[in-house]
Every structure is written in C-alpha cells, then in structure tokens.
Amino acid sequence: MQYILDTADVDFIRKAVDLYPIAGVTTNPTIVAKEKKNFKEIIRGIREAIGEDLMIHVQCLSLKAEDIVKEALYIKELAKGNVFVKIPVIPEGIKAIKLLKERNIKITATAIFTPQQALIAAMAGADYVAPYVDRLDNISADGVKVVAEIVELLKINNLETKVLAASFKNVEQVHKVCLTGVQSVTVNKDLFEKLIYHPLTEWSVNTFISDWENQYGKNKTTLDC
C-alpha cells in the first residue's frame, strides 16, 4: 500500500514526509490554485520537500492530444525526479497516453468514474488509474464498489497498472477502499492525520505518562530511571 498526500501545501508535505511513510504527492489544478502562488514555485517546492525518489503527480490542462504531450514533457522537466503526468480520461487524453508511453513518460490517468474508463486507460499504457470515490458517492453511486471492480478488471486482464484511489471525505472511505486491494490512496491534508487518530489512543498515552510520573517524577522517561 502506498499512502500519497493530495495537497500542494509544501509546509504540510515537509512535515508529513518527516513523520509518516509517504510515497509521494498528488496535485491537480484546483489544489495548486488554492495555494495562490506561482505554479513553478509550488512544484519545485514540493520536489525539494520530498526529494528525488518520491513520486509527484502533476496534471495537464490541455485538451488536444498533441498539446497534452507538449505539456507533459514540460511538466516532466519542471518537476524532475520521479514524475507522473496526470491526464484525464477524455478521448484526446487516451490518445496522449498512448503517445507519451512511446516516450517512456509515466502516466496517471485521472478523473475516472467508471471501471471501463480505467481499463481503457490502463490498456493505453497508464501506470496508475485514479478513480474518485467521494465524488461517486455524492451522485448516489458506490465509489468503493467501482474501485473494487477496477482492481478486479486489471487483475483479470493481467495489467500492471496500479489503482490510485482518490477523493475521500472520511476515514471509513479510505479504510473500505484499502480492503479492495488497491495499491495506493491519495488523501488530503485535513483527512490524512485522522487516519491514525483515535481518542482511546490519546487517553492511553496520557494514562501511561500520568502513572509513570506519579512514581518516578514529572517529565521523566526511561532514560532517566
């Protein structure tokens, strides 16, 4: 399982990479725009924060295959290191995926809402497919079920494409998606730290410290005793 951060907040990324087993960062035009900074500055800042080896997924905005290819090559040069270019699964996007795979550009097919979109993108050469879980739930669909069907389709067809589940609003969605066999999830900064939060964990830690300090003194650790 790969845990990926869905944010362009460089300060949070730096903190999270220090604390958690993070595999990389995903961005999209909306996430980048929220930072209200220069695009190049944001992407370079993320790369500096995560190093050369961790993944960064950056999305193209062009709508014609030839333009998507040009934009993808620009993004690869800008982001450097381990870069995946995100391409929506529109017809011209599928064509661009095919063209870019000929150039050995790593691709994440995005804006996926159906298993067939994912399968076609995978057969075109996408390295990752990114289905949107909560956005499906919001239109009375079953986002987790769609992800599970994508996982099964890729397995049946012996495709090496990985599933990068995206668009979560709560921990339960993330948990249920992980049970489907996905290889990766990308989680926004507001939700990510809730993945390990539980009030009884906090209570237990506080109780341990209180009991210890009652016996050995305040602010003492095993190093002092």
Contacts in CASP RR format, 6 or more apart in sequence:
PFRMAT RR
TARGET T0000
AUTHOR 0000-0000-0000
METHOD contacts of the structure
MODEL  1
MQYILDTADVDFIRKAVDLYPIAGVTTNPTIVAKEKKNFKEIIRGIREAI
GEDLMIHVQCLSLKAEDIVKEALYIKELAKGNVFVKIPVIPEGIKAIKLL
KERNIKITATAIFTPQQALIAAMAGADYVAPYVDRLDNISADGVKVVAEI
VELLKINNLETKVLAASFKNVEQVHKVCLTGVQSVTVNKDLFEKLIYHPL
TEWSVNTFISDWENQYGKNKTTLDC
1 178 0 8 1.000
1 182 0 8 1.000
1 183 0 8 1.000
1 184 0 8 1.000
1 185 0 8 1.000
2 23 0 8 1.000
2 24 0 8 1.000
2 164 0 8 1.000
2 183 0 8 1.000
2 184 0 8 1.000
2 185 0 8 1.000
3 20 0 8 1.000
3 21 0 8 1.000
3 22 0 8 1.000
3 23 0 8 1.000
3 184 0 8 1.000
3 185 0 8 1.000
3 187 0 8 1.000
3 192 0 8 1.000
3 195 0 8 1.000
4 22 0 8 1.000
4 23 0 8 1.000
4 24 0 8 1.000
4 25 0 8 1.000
4 26 0 8 1.000
4 55 0 8 1.000
4 57 0 8 1.000
4 164 0 8 1.000
4 184 0 8 1.000
4 185 0 8 1.000
4 186 0 8 1.000
4 187 0 8 1.000
5 12 0 8 1.000
5 13 0 8 1.000
5 16 0 8 1.000
5 22 0 8 1.000
5 24 0 8 1.000
5 25 0 8 1.000
5 26 0 8 1.000
5 186 0 8 1.000
5 187 0 8 1.000
5 188 0 8 1.000
5 189 0 8 1.000
5 192 0 8 1.000
6 25 0 8 1.000
6 26 0 8 1.000
6 27 0 8 1.000
6 31 0 8 1.000
6 166 0 8 1.000
6 186 0 8 1.000
6 187 0 8 1.000
6 188 0 8 1.000
6 189 0 8 1.000
7 13 0 8 1.000
7 25 0 8 1.000
7 27 0 8 1.000
7 31 0 8 1.000
7 188 0 8 1.000
7 189 0 8 1.000
8 25 0 8 1.000
8 27 0 8 1.000
8 31 0 8 1.000
8 32 0 8 1.000
8 34 0 8 1.000
8 35 0 8 1.000
8 42 0 8 1.000
8 46 0 8 1.000
9 35 0 8 1.000
9 189 0 8 1.000
10 42 0 8 1.000
10 45 0 8 1.000
10 46 0 8 1.000
10 48 0 8 1.000
10 49 0 8 1.000
12 189 0 8 1.000
13 25 0 8 1.000
13 46 0 8 1.000
13 49 0 8 1.000
13 50 0 8 1.000
14 49 0 8 1.000
16 22 0 8 1.000
16 189 0 8 1.000
16 192 0 8 1.000
17 24 0 8 1.000
17 49 0 8 1.000
17 50 0 8 1.000
17 54 0 8 1.000
20 192 0 8 1.000
22 50 0 8 1.000
22 54 0 8 1.000
23 54 0 8 1.000
23 55 0 8 1.000
23 184 0 8 1.000
24 50 0 8 1.000
24 54 0 8 1.000
24 55 0 8 1.000
24 56 0 8 1.000
24 57 0 8 1.000
25 46 0 8 1.000
25 50 0 8 1.000
25 54 0 8 1.000
25 55 0 8 1.000
25 56 0 8 1.000
25 57 0 8 1.000
26 56 0 8 1.000
26 57 0 8 1.000
26 86 0 8 1.000
26 108 0 8 1.000
26 130 0 8 1.000
26 164 0 8 1.000
26 166 0 8 1.000
26 186 0 8 1.000
27 42 0 8 1.000
27 43 0 8 1.000
27 46 0 8 1.000
27 56 0 8 1.000
27 57 0 8 1.000
27 58 0 8 1.000
27 59 0 8 1.000
27 86 0 8 1.000
28 59 0 8 1.000
28 86 0 8 1.000
28 110 0 8 1.000
29 59 0 8 1.000
29 61 0 8 1.000
32 39 0 8 1.000
32 42 0 8 1.000
35 42 0 8 1.000
40 78 0 8 1.000
43 56 0 8 1.000
43 58 0 8 1.000
43 75 0 8 1.000
43 78 0 8 1.000
43 79 0 8 1.000
44 78 0 8 1.000
46 56 0 8 1.000
46 79 0 8 1.000
47 56 0 8 1.000
47 79 0 8 1.000
47 80 0 8 1.000
47 81 0 8 1.000
50 56 0 8 1.000
51 81 0 8 1.000
52 80 0 8 1.000
52 81 0 8 1.000
52 82 0 8 1.000
53 81 0 8 1.000
53 82 0 8 1.000
54 82 0 8 1.000
55 82 0 8 1.000
55 83 0 8 1.000
55 84 0 8 1.000
56 79 0 8 1.000
56 81 0 8 1.000
56 82 0 8 1.000
56 83 0 8 1.000
56 84 0 8 1.000
57 83 0 8 1.000
57 84 0 8 1.000
57 85 0 8 1.000
57 86 0 8 1.000
57 108 0 8 1.000
57 128 0 8 1.000
57 164 0 8 1.000
57 186 0 8 1.000
58 75 0 8 1.000
58 78 0 8 1.000
58 79 0 8 1.000
58 83 0 8 1.000
58 84 0 8 1.000
58 85 0 8 1.000
58 86 0 8 1.000
59 85 0 8 1.000
59 86 0 8 1.000
59 87 0 8 1.000
59 88 0 8 1.000
59 110 0 8 1.000
60 68 0 8 1.000
60 71 0 8 1.000
60 72 0 8 1.000
60 75 0 8 1.000
60 85 0 8 1.000
60 86 0 8 1.000
60 87 0 8 1.000
60 96 0 8 1.000
61 71 0 8 1.000
62 68 0 8 1.000
62 70 0 8 1.000
62 71 0 8 1.000
63 90 0 8 1.000
63 92 0 8 1.000
64 92 0 8 1.000
65 92 0 8 1.000
65 93 0 8 1.000
65 95 0 8 1.000
65 96 0 8 1.000
65 99 0 8 1.000
68 87 0 8 1.000
68 92 0 8 1.000
68 93 0 8 1.000
68 96 0 8 1.000
68 100 0 8 1.000
69 96 0 8 1.000
69 99 0 8 1.000
69 100 0 8 1.000
69 103 0 8 1.000
71 85 0 8 1.000
72 85 0 8 1.000
72 87 0 8 1.000
72 96 0 8 1.000
72 100 0 8 1.000
72 105 0 8 1.000
73 103 0 8 1.000
73 105 0 8 1.000
75 83 0 8 1.000
75 85 0 8 1.000
76 83 0 8 1.000
76 85 0 8 1.000
76 105 0 8 1.000
82 106 0 8 1.000
83 106 0 8 1.000
84 106 0 8 1.000
84 107 0 8 1.000
84 108 0 8 1.000
84 127 0 8 1.000
84 128 0 8 1.000
85 100 0 8 1.000
85 105 0 8 1.000
85 106 0 8 1.000
85 107 0 8 1.000
85 108 0 8 1.000
86 107 0 8 1.000
86 108 0 8 1.000
86 109 0 8 1.000
86 110 0 8 1.000
86 130 0 8 1.000
87 93 0 8 1.000
87 96 0 8 1.000
87 97 0 8 1.000
87 100 0 8 1.000
87 107 0 8 1.000
87 108 0 8 1.000
87 109 0 8 1.000
87 110 0 8 1.000
87 126 0 8 1.000
88 109 0 8 1.000
88 110 0 8 1.000
88 111 0 8 1.000
89 109 0 8 1.000
89 110 0 8 1.000
89 111 0 8 1.000
89 112 0 8 1.000
89 117 0 8 1.000
89 118 0 8 1.000
89 120 0 8 1.000
89 121 0 8 1.000
90 111 0 8 1.000
94 120 0 8 1.000
94 121 0 8 1.000
94 124 0 8 1.000
97 107 0 8 1.000
97 109 0 8 1.000
97 121 0 8 1.000
97 124 0 8 1.000
97 125 0 8 1.000
97 126 0 8 1.000
98 124 0 8 1.000
98 125 0 8 1.000
100 107 0 8 1.000
101 107 0 8 1.000
101 124 0 8 1.000
101 125 0 8 1.000
106 127 0 8 1.000
107 125 0 8 1.000
107 126 0 8 1.000
107 127 0 8 1.000
107 128 0 8 1.000
108 126 0 8 1.000
108 127 0 8 1.000
108 128 0 8 1.000
108 129 0 8 1.000
108 130 0 8 1.000
108 164 0 8 1.000
109 117 0 8 1.000
109 118 0 8 1.000
109 121 0 8 1.000
109 122 0 8 1.000
109 124 0 8 1.000
109 126 0 8 1.000
109 128 0 8 1.000
109 129 0 8 1.000
109 130 0 8 1.000
110 130 0 8 1.000
110 166 0 8 1.000
111 130 0 8 1.000
111 132 0 8 1.000
112 118 0 8 1.000
112 121 0 8 1.000
112 129 0 8 1.000
112 130 0 8 1.000
112 131 0 8 1.000
112 132 0 8 1.000
112 150 0 8 1.000
113 131 0 8 1.000
113 132 0 8 1.000
113 135 0 8 1.000
113 136 0 8 1.000
113 141 0 8 1.000
113 146 0 8 1.000
114 146 0 8 1.000
115 146 0 8 1.000
115 149 0 8 1.000
115 150 0 8 1.000
115 153 0 8 1.000
117 129 0 8 1.000
118 129 0 8 1.000
118 131 0 8 1.000
118 150 0 8 1.000
118 153 0 8 1.000
118 154 0 8 1.000
118 161 0 8 1.000
118 163 0 8 1.000
119 150 0 8 1.000
119 153 0 8 1.000
119 154 0 8 1.000
119 157 0 8 1.000
119 159 0 8 1.000
121 129 0 8 1.000
121 161 0 8 1.000
122 129 0 8 1.000
122 154 0 8 1.000
122 157 0 8 1.000
122 159 0 8 1.000
122 161 0 8 1.000
123 157 0 8 1.000
123 159 0 8 1.000
125 161 0 8 1.000
126 161 0 8 1.000
127 161 0 8 1.000
127 162 0 8 1.000
128 161 0 8 1.000
128 162 0 8 1.000
128 163 0 8 1.000
128 164 0 8 1.000
128 184 0 8 1.000
129 150 0 8 1.000
129 154 0 8 1.000
129 161 0 8 1.000
129 162 0 8 1.000
129 163 0 8 1.000
129 164 0 8 1.000
130 163 0 8 1.000
130 164 0 8 1.000
130 165 0 8 1.000
130 166 0 8 1.000
130 186 0 8 1.000
131 143 0 8 1.000
131 146 0 8 1.000
131 147 0 8 1.000
131 150 0 8 1.000
131 163 0 8 1.000
131 165 0 8 1.000
131 166 0 8 1.000
132 143 0 8 1.000
132 166 0 8 1.000
132 167 0 8 1.000
133 143 0 8 1.000
133 144 0 8 1.000
133 146 0 8 1.000
133 147 0 8 1.000
133 165 0 8 1.000
133 166 0 8 1.000
133 167 0 8 1.000
133 168 0 8 1.000
133 173 0 8 1.000
133 177 0 8 1.000
134 143 0 8 1.000
134 167 0 8 1.000
134 168 0 8 1.000
134 169 0 8 1.000
134 173 0 8 1.000
135 167 0 8 1.000
136 142 0 8 1.000
136 143 0 8 1.000
136 146 0 8 1.000
136 167 0 8 1.000
137 143 0 8 1.000
137 169 0 8 1.000
137 173 0 8 1.000
144 173 0 8 1.000
144 176 0 8 1.000
144 177 0 8 1.000
144 180 0 8 1.000
147 163 0 8 1.000
147 165 0 8 1.000
147 177 0 8 1.000
147 180 0 8 1.000
147 182 0 8 1.000
148 180 0 8 1.000
148 181 0 8 1.000
150 163 0 8 1.000
151 163 0 8 1.000
151 180 0 8 1.000
151 181 0 8 1.000
151 182 0 8 1.000
154 161 0 8 1.000
154 163 0 8 1.000
162 182 0 8 1.000
162 183 0 8 1.000
162 184 0 8 1.000
163 181 0 8 1.000
163 182 0 8 1.000
163 183 0 8 1.000
163 184 0 8 1.000
164 182 0 8 1.000
164 183 0 8 1.000
164 184 0 8 1.000
164 185 0 8 1.000
164 186 0 8 1.000
165 177 0 8 1.000
165 182 0 8 1.000
165 184 0 8 1.000
165 185 0 8 1.000
165 186 0 8 1.000
166 185 0 8 1.000
166 186 0 8 1.000
168 174 0 8 1.000
168 177 0 8 1.000
168 185 0 8 1.000
168 187 0 8 1.000
168 188 0 8 1.000
168 191 0 8 1.000
169 191 0 8 1.000
170 191 0 8 1.000
171 191 0 8 1.000
171 194 0 8 1.000
171 195 0 8 1.000
174 185 0 8 1.000
174 187 0 8 1.000
174 191 0 8 1.000
174 195 0 8 1.000
177 185 0 8 1.000
178 185 0 8 1.000
187 195 0 8 1.000
212 220 0 8 1.000
213 219 0 8 1.000
213 220 0 8 1.000
216 224 0 8 1.000
216 225 0 8 1.000
END
